[in-house]
Amino acid sequence: MSPDALNSLFSLCIGFALAGALTSGYQALLQRPAGFGLLEQGAAPKTFAAVPFIIMRNTLRGARIERRRFEFVMLATILAGFWSLMSGTFFLMTLRTAGLLA
C-alpha cells in the first residue's frame, strides 16, 4: 500500500472516529440525539465534524424502517465517507500545524 493511500485511509478513519466521538459527547451532554439542526447554530468545526455520523445514522435507520433502496444507501455512504475524509484531513493538518504530529 502506498504512503498516500495509507494516509488517506488514516484520515478517513480519524474523520469517522471524530464524528462519532463528537456526536456521542453531544448526546451525553444534552440527553437528546444530534441532528442536522446543529448546522443552524452557525459555522463551527464541531458541527461540521459530526455530520458523517448523522448521515450514516439516518441512512441506516431509513434503510431499516422505510426500506430505502440500495442505491440511496450507497450514495449516502459515499457522501459520509468523503465528508469524513475531509474532516480527518483537516484535523490531521491542524495537529501537524500545531506541532503535535510529525
N, CA, C and O of each residue as an XYZ file, in Angstrom:
408
protein
N       0.852     -1.166      0.000
C       0.000      0.000      0.000
C       0.903      1.236      0.000
O       1.856      1.321      0.775
N       0.597      2.171     -0.860
C       1.432      3.367     -0.968
C       1.230      4.272      0.256
O       0.198      4.203      0.922
N       2.215      5.111      0.541
C       2.075      6.019      1.692
C       0.898      6.981      1.553
O       0.256      7.322      2.547
N       0.611      7.421      0.326
C      -0.530      8.328      0.132
C      -1.860      7.629      0.412
O      -2.757      8.208      1.025
N      -1.978      6.389     -0.040
C      -3.208      5.633      0.218
C      -3.370      5.357      1.710
O      -4.477      5.425      2.245
N      -2.276      5.050      2.368
C      -2.325      4.802      3.810
C      -2.707      6.072      4.574
O      -3.468      6.017      5.540
N      -2.178      7.204      4.138
C      -2.522      8.487      4.755
C      -4.009      8.810      4.564
O      -4.661      9.300      5.486
N      -4.540      8.536      3.373
C      -5.960      8.771      3.120
C      -6.838      7.855      3.958
O      -7.871      8.277      4.478
N      -6.427      6.607      4.087
C      -7.185      5.669      4.916
C      -7.168      6.109      6.372
O      -8.192      6.043      7.053
N      -6.022      6.553      6.850
C      -5.911      7.046      8.221
C      -6.789      8.284      8.423
O      -7.445      8.410      9.457
N      -6.807      9.194      7.454
C      -7.657     10.387      7.544
C      -9.134     10.014      7.574
O      -9.915     10.613      8.314
N      -9.515      9.032      6.774
C     -10.905      8.569      6.746
C     -11.299      7.990      8.100
O     -12.372      8.297      8.620
N     -10.437      7.156      8.669
C     -10.725      6.553      9.978
C     -10.790      7.607     11.075
O     -11.671      7.559     11.933
N      -9.868      8.551     11.052
C      -9.877      9.633     12.042
C     -11.136     10.474     11.902
O     -11.722     10.880     12.906
N     -11.562     10.741     10.666
C     -12.777     11.528     10.441
C     -14.019     10.856     10.995
O     -14.838     11.502     11.647
N     -14.166      9.543     10.736
C     -15.315      8.818     11.273
C     -15.258      8.747     12.799
O     -16.281      8.904     13.465
N     -14.073      8.514     13.350
C     -13.931      8.439     14.810
C     -14.234      9.783     15.460
O     -14.897      9.839     16.496
N     -13.757     10.853     14.863
C     -14.022     12.193     15.384
C     -15.513     12.514     15.334
O     -16.061     13.078     16.281
N     -16.167     12.156     14.235
C     -17.606     12.396     14.117
C     -18.389     11.620     15.169
O     -19.305     12.158     15.792
N     -18.031     10.365     15.364
C     -18.713      9.558     16.376
C     -18.493     10.075     17.784
O     -19.424     10.111     18.588
N     -17.268     10.476     18.085
C     -16.964     10.985     19.426
C     -17.696     12.289     19.705
O     -18.254     12.472     20.787
N     -17.697     13.190     18.737
C     -18.394     14.468     18.942
C     -19.896     14.278     19.091
O     -20.528     14.914     19.934
N     -20.460     13.410     18.278
C     -21.899     13.173     18.356
C     -22.279     12.470     19.650
O     -23.293     12.806     20.261
N     -21.485     11.506     20.072
C     -21.756     10.816     21.339
C     -21.624     11.765     22.521
O     -22.417     11.701     23.460
N     -20.633     12.639     22.481
C     -20.477     13.647     23.538
C     -21.654     14.600     23.583
O     -22.126     14.962     24.661
N     -22.131     15.007     22.415
C     -23.295     15.891     22.331
C     -24.522     15.210     22.934
O     -25.260     15.814     23.712
N     -24.728     13.948     22.565
C     -25.886     13.212     23.071
C     -25.796     12.991     24.577
O     -26.810     13.050     25.271
N     -24.607     12.739     25.082
C     -24.440     12.530     26.530
C     -24.641     13.829     27.304
O     -25.194     13.820     28.403
N     -24.202     14.924     26.741
C     -24.300     16.207     27.424
C     -25.727     16.750     27.425
O     -26.202     17.240     28.449
N     -26.410     16.666     26.291
C     -27.732     17.274     26.182
C     -28.892     16.295     26.300
O     -30.052     16.706     26.281
N     -28.594     15.008     26.422
C     -29.619     13.978     26.583
C     -30.626     13.957     25.431
O     -31.808     13.685     25.644
N     -30.162     14.241     24.217
C     -31.003     14.124     23.021
C     -30.107     13.805     21.844
O     -28.932     14.170     21.838
N     -30.649     13.129     20.851
C     -29.805     12.769     19.711
C     -29.430     13.986     18.875
O     -30.200     14.939     18.752
N     -28.245     13.933     18.312
C     -27.781     15.007     17.441
C     -28.499     14.904     16.098
O     -28.822     13.809     15.638
N     -28.742     16.040     15.484
C     -29.399     16.074     14.189
C     -28.832     17.182     13.328
O     -27.891     17.873     13.718
N     -29.412     17.340     12.158
C     -28.923     18.374     11.243
C     -29.238     19.778     11.743
O     -28.753     20.755     11.172
N     -30.034     19.898     12.790
C     -30.296     21.196     13.402
C     -29.032     21.813     14.000
O     -28.989     23.018     14.249
N     -28.012     20.999     14.229
C     -26.732     21.528     14.712
C     -26.138     22.539     13.742
O     -25.456     23.477     14.155
N     -26.397     22.350     12.461
C     -25.831     23.247     11.455
C     -26.471     24.626     11.501
O     -25.908     25.584     10.971
N     -27.638     24.742     12.125
C     -28.300     26.039     12.249
C     -27.639     26.922     13.303
O     -27.909     28.122     13.363
N     -26.772     26.336     14.139
C     -26.106     27.092     15.194
C     -24.965     27.938     14.662
O     -24.401     28.745     15.401
N     -24.621     27.774     13.421
C     -23.533     28.551     12.843
C     -22.371     27.667     12.458
O     -22.354     26.468     12.737
N     -21.408     28.280     11.814
C     -20.243     27.545     11.326
C     -19.251     27.319     12.460
O     -18.625     28.256     12.954
N     -19.122     26.075     12.857
C     -18.158     25.684     13.885
C     -17.609     24.318     13.511
O     -18.347     23.486     12.985
N     -16.335     24.068     13.770
C     -15.761     22.772     13.397
C     -16.478     21.584     14.024
O     -16.590     20.532     13.395
N     -16.968     21.735     15.264
C     -17.632     20.600     15.909
C     -18.929     20.231     15.205
O     -19.290     19.055     15.163
N     -19.637     21.210     14.651
C     -20.888     20.883     13.969
C     -20.623     20.206     12.640
O     -21.330     19.266     12.275
N     -19.625     20.661     11.914
C     -19.335     20.051     10.622
C     -18.700     18.674     10.768
O     -18.897     17.814      9.910
N     -17.948     18.451     11.831
C     -17.298     17.161     12.025
C     -18.304     16.079     12.396
O     -18.044     14.901     12.150
N     -19.435     16.438     12.975
C     -20.431     15.450     13.402
C     -21.342     15.005     12.270
O     -22.077     14.031     12.436
N     -21.323     15.676     11.133
C     -22.249     15.391     10.035
C     -22.149     13.954      9.502
O     -23.193     13.345      9.268
N     -20.951     13.376      9.295
C     -20.923     11.998      8.767
C     -21.640     10.996      9.662
O     -22.313     10.094      9.161
N     -21.510     11.136     10.960
C     -22.202     10.222     11.870
C     -23.711     10.372     11.724
O     -24.433      9.375     11.703
N     -24.188     11.599     11.624
C     -25.627     11.849     11.494
C     -26.138     11.301     10.166
O     -27.216     10.709     10.118
N     -25.381     11.490      9.090
C     -25.774     10.963      7.780
C     -25.896      9.445      7.841
O     -26.894      8.882      7.391
N     -24.881      8.780      8.397
C     -24.913      7.316      8.447
C     -26.018      6.807      9.364
O     -26.691      5.832      9.031
N     -26.214      7.448     10.506
C     -27.274      7.011     11.421
C     -28.643      7.132     10.758
O     -29.447      6.203     10.817
N     -28.907      8.272     10.131
C     -30.201      8.469      9.479
C     -30.376      7.543      8.279
O     -31.481      7.063      8.028
N     -29.310      7.288      7.541
C     -29.390      6.411      6.376
C     -29.677      4.981      6.779
O     -30.541      4.328      6.194
N     -28.960      4.490      7.775
C     -29.182      3.110      8.212
C     -30.553      2.938      8.852
O     -31.194      1.901      8.682
N     -31.001      3.944      9.583
C     -32.342      3.900     10.161
C     -33.397      3.915      9.053
O     -34.381      3.178      9.121
N     -33.194      4.748      8.040
C     -34.129      4.814      6.922
C     -34.144      3.534      6.105
O     -35.195      3.121      5.614
N     -32.979      2.901      5.954
C     -32.930      1.643      5.202
C     -33.687      0.551      5.936
O     -34.317     -0.300      5.308
N     -33.632      0.567      7.258
C     -34.307     -0.464      8.051
C     -35.804     -0.183      8.170
O     -36.615     -1.095      8.007
N     -36.177      1.047      8.449
C     -37.577      1.374      8.712
C     -38.358      1.635      7.426
O     -39.447      1.093      7.235
N     -37.801      2.464      6.548
C     -38.524      2.871      5.340
C     -38.228      2.002      4.125
O     -38.803      2.208      3.056
N     -37.329      1.029      4.285
C     -36.934      0.146      3.185
C     -36.413      0.940      1.984
O     -36.837      0.729      0.848
N     -35.490      1.850      2.263
C     -34.898      2.641      1.185
C     -34.082      1.742      0.263
O     -33.577      0.693      0.661
N     -33.974      2.191     -0.975
C     -33.261      1.406     -1.974
C     -31.768      1.408     -1.702
O     -31.239      2.313     -1.057
N     -31.096      0.377     -2.205
C     -29.661      0.199     -2.016
C     -28.867      1.367     -2.589
O     -27.871      1.790     -2.001
N     -29.301      1.888     -3.730
C     -28.573      2.980     -4.376
C     -28.530      4.224     -3.487
O     -27.509      4.909     -3.418
N     -29.632      4.507     -2.815
C     -29.685      5.667     -1.926
C     -28.752      5.478     -0.734
O     -28.048      6.406     -0.333
N     -28.752      4.283     -0.177
C     -27.882      3.986      0.963
C     -26.418      4.076      0.543
O     -25.592      4.601      1.289
N     -26.091      3.570     -0.642
C     -24.713      3.622     -1.126
C     -24.273      5.060     -1.391
O     -23.140      5.420     -1.073
N     -25.132      5.879     -1.959
C     -24.801      7.279     -2.210
C     -24.571      8.033     -0.902
O     -23.639      8.831     -0.804
N     -25.399      7.791      0.086
C     -25.222      8.437      1.396
C     -23.941      7.970      2.072
O     -23.274      8.756      2.745
N     -23.589      6.697      1.899
C     -22.353      6.174      2.471
C     -21.137      6.823      1.820
O     -20.172      7.154      2.508
N     -21.170      7.006      0.514
C     -20.074      7.673     -0.185
C     -19.965      9.123      0.259
O     -18.860      9.622      0.473
N     -21.090      9.802      0.400
C     -21.081     11.189      0.859
C     -20.504     11.303      2.268
O     -19.674     12.173      2.530
N     -20.939     10.431      3.171
C     -20.417     10.445      4.543
C     -18.932     10.094      4.568
O     -18.175     10.657      5.359
N     -18.516      9.174      3.716
C     -17.104      8.815      3.643
C     -16.248      9.960      3.154
O     -15.172     10.206      3.699
N     -16.711     10.669      2.127
C     -15.958     11.810      1.623
C     -15.885     12.906      2.676
O     -14.835     13.516      2.877
N     -17.008     13.154      3.349
C     -17.032     14.173      4.404
C     -16.058     13.799      5.531
O     -15.347     14.657      6.054
N     -16.034     12.524      5.894
C     -15.114     12.060      6.933
C     -13.664     12.190      6.488
O     -12.796     12.557      7.279
N     -13.409     11.891      5.234
C     -12.052     12.029      4.705
C     -11.585     13.477      4.801
O     -10.451     13.738      5.202
N     -12.444     14.407      4.440
C     -12.077     15.819      4.514
C     -11.953     16.291      5.967
O     -11.050     17.065      6.287
N     -12.842     15.839      6.838
C     -12.753     16.205      8.258
C     -11.482     15.651      8.889
O     -10.796     16.346      9.637
N     -11.177     14.404      8.584
C      -9.963     13.797      9.111
C      -8.708     14.469      8.585
O      -7.743     14.648      9.328
N      -8.711     14.845      7.305
C      -7.574     15.547      6.724
C      -7.387     16.897      7.385
O      -6.261     17.289      7.691
N      -8.471     17.607      7.607
C      -8.389     18.900      8.276
C      -7.858     18.752      9.701
O      -7.023     19.541     10.142
N      -8.340     17.751     10.408
C      -7.902     17.516     11.785
C      -6.413     17.174     11.833
O      -5.684     17.703     12.672
N      -5.960     16.298     10.947
C      -4.543     15.933     10.925
C      -3.660     17.114     10.522
O      -2.566     17.283     11.059
N      -4.131     17.929      9.580
C      -3.367     19.122      9.199
C      -3.271     20.096     10.363
O      -2.237     20.737     10.552
N      -4.334     20.212     11.138
C      -4.312     21.085     12.314
C      -3.312     20.573     13.343
O      -2.573     21.361     13.932
N      -3.282     19.266     13.563
C      -2.314     18.685     14.504
C      -0.882     18.887     14.011
O       0.014     19.170     14.805
N      -0.667     18.742     12.710
C       0.688     18.967     12.170
C       1.104     20.420     12.301
O       2.259     20.709     12.616
N       0.182     21.333     12.065
C       0.492     22.757     12.178
C       0.819     23.131     13.615
O       1.700     23.957     13.858
N       0.120     22.534     14.561
C       0.367     22.815     15.975
C       1.628     22.127     16.478
O       2.062     22.383     17.601
N       2.226     21.257     15.665
C       3.442     20.578     16.069
C       3.211     19.356     16.930
O       4.154     18.843     17.532
N       1.987     18.880     17.003
C       1.669     17.722     17.826
C       1.811     16.400     17.076
O       1.775     15.327     17.678
N       1.973     16.489     15.756
C       2.090     15.305     14.919
C       3.223     15.525     13.938
O       3.323     16.591     13.330
N       4.058     14.547     13.783
C       5.221     14.690     12.890
C       4.837     14.525     11.445
O       5.693     14.615     10.565
